[in-house]
Amino acid sequence: MATTAETSRARTAVLVEGVSDQLALEALARRRGRNLEAEGVFIVPMGGATNIGTFLNRFGPQGLDLKVAGLCDVGEEGEFRRGLERAGLGSNLTRADMERLGFYVCVADLEDELIRALGVATVERVIEAQGELEALRTFQTNEEQLRRFFGTHRGRKIQSAALLVDALDLERVPRPLDAVLAYV
């Protein structure tokens, strides 16, 4: 949401920790036949969960007053909760309260959600298609090792997010991804 033209068309800002989350949600929206831009929905990577307050102030009720939603890793749930509370969107928020506000938590993180939804074999095929199977083989392949693999090389999460979503059976989409798009 860098340009005035974008903010003038925006009605909803989906706040995510980083670019890989943005790319995954955009890929899922495409697969679901949604044109988020035409709907006025913009997915905004914040450069980390600690920036949630700044972005809520910019886009939320005290700023542009857009509908806001979001997606975070479980380790960042507290940061998101405190940001929502400081922005005046509730107090003593539970996870269920956060979901009512449109903010969803990934168990562990986005990669963990996608790996569990896809299964190890499918994730390995996606990695192989990217020419990185040899790099993966340095890890013992299981869900936890696959998750660590995505974080070992700068840009690998970004490079892989949409590809993993593209490999998903649409009946097995991780709940937080589906829920945040359904909310907006």
N, C-alpha and C positions, 0 to 999 in steps of 0.2 A: 504494500500500500504506500508506494513512494510518491505517487503523483497526485496532484489536485484532481485530475480527471477520475482517478480511481476512487478517491475518497468521496467525490461528489456522487458517484454511482453506488457506493457501498451502503448496505443496510445492515450487514453482519460482518464481524471480525472474529475469526476462529484463531485463537492464540495458541501457538505450539512452541515447544522448546527450541527446535532447530529445523533446518532445511530438510532433513530426511523425513521428519514427521509431515512437513508440508507436502513433499513429493508423494508420500504414501497416501495421504488423504486426497490429493488431486487425482492420483491414479484410480483410487477407489470410486471417486465421484464420476470420472470418465466411464469406468466399467459399469456403473449404475445408471449411465445415460444422463447424468446431470451436467449442466453448464453453469458452474458456480459463478463465473464472472457475470453471465447474463442474469443470474438470480441476485446479484449484488452481494455475494458471499466471497470474502477474501480471506485466505489462510495466511497468517502472519507469523513467520519464524521470529522469535524474540531474542535469539542468541543466548538462551539459557533461562531456566525457571526463575532465577533471581530477578529478572527484569519484568516479572508479571505485574508488579505495581505500576511501573511506568506505562506499560501498554494498556492496563485497565484505566489509568487516568487519561490516556490519550483517546481511547476508543469508547470507554464506558460512559456511565451516566454523568460523570463530571467533565467529560471531554466532548467527543463528537456525538455521544448518546446513541451509539449503534448497539444493536443486539450483540452480545459477546458470548462466546463459547470457548472451549479449550480442551486440550489433551496434554497430559503430563505422565511422567514415569512415577511409580509408587514412591521412590525416594524423594521426589519433589512435591508430593502431595501437601505437606505442611506449608511449603513456600506458597503454593497456589491458594491454600485455605487462608493463610494470613493476608495475602494480596486481595482476595475477594472480600474479606472482612474489612480491611483498611479502605477499600473502595466503596464501602457502604452497602454491600450486597448481601449482608447477613452477619450473624454472630454465632460463635460456638458451632460452626458448620461441621456436619458429619459428611461422610462420603456421599450418602444419599442426598443430603442438602446440596452438595456441590453438583451432583448430577441433575437435580431439578433446575439448577442455574445453567446447565449445559456444559459443565466441566467434568471430564471423564479421566479416570486413572488407569494406566496400563499396568498390569501385573509385571513387575520387574521393569520392563521398558517395551518400546514398540517392537524391537527385534524379537524379544521373547514371545510377544503375542503372535507375531507372524510365524515364527518357527513352530510354535505349538499348533497353530492352525494348519500349516502346510505339511508338517512332518519332516523329519530329517532327510529322507530320500529326495523329496521335491526341492528342498532348500539346496541340497548338494547339486541338483541338476541346474538350478539357477546360477549357482556359483561356477559350475563348469561352463555354462554358456558365456560367462564373463571372462573365461580364461584364467580363473583363479583356483582351480581345483588343486593344483600342486601346492599352492600356499596353504590351502585348507588342510591338506594331508599332514601338515606339521602338527596339527591338533588331533586329539582323539575325538572322533565325531560323535557327539551327543548334543542335546539341546543347549546345555550350558556352554560347551566348547564352541558351538556355532555362534552363540551370542557374543562370546569373547572375540571370536574371529572378526566379526563385523566392526569391532572397536579397535582393532590392532593396526589399521592402516588409515591414514588421513583420507577422508572422502569416501571410504568404502560404504558407510551407512547411507550416505547421499546417493552413491552410485547404485546401491542395491534396493533401496526402499520401494520404488515404483515397480521394479522387476519382481520383487517378492509379492507385492499386491497383485500384479498381473498374473502371477501363477496361482493365486487363490481360487478355490472353488467358492463361488459367491454364496453358497450355503454355509460356509465355514469362516466367514469374515470375523476377526476378533471383535468382541462386543464394544470396546471403547471406540474403535474406528467407526463402526457402523452407527453407534449411538450418537457420536458427535455430529456426523453428517445428517442423521435423521432429525436431530434437534434443530439444525439450521435449514 
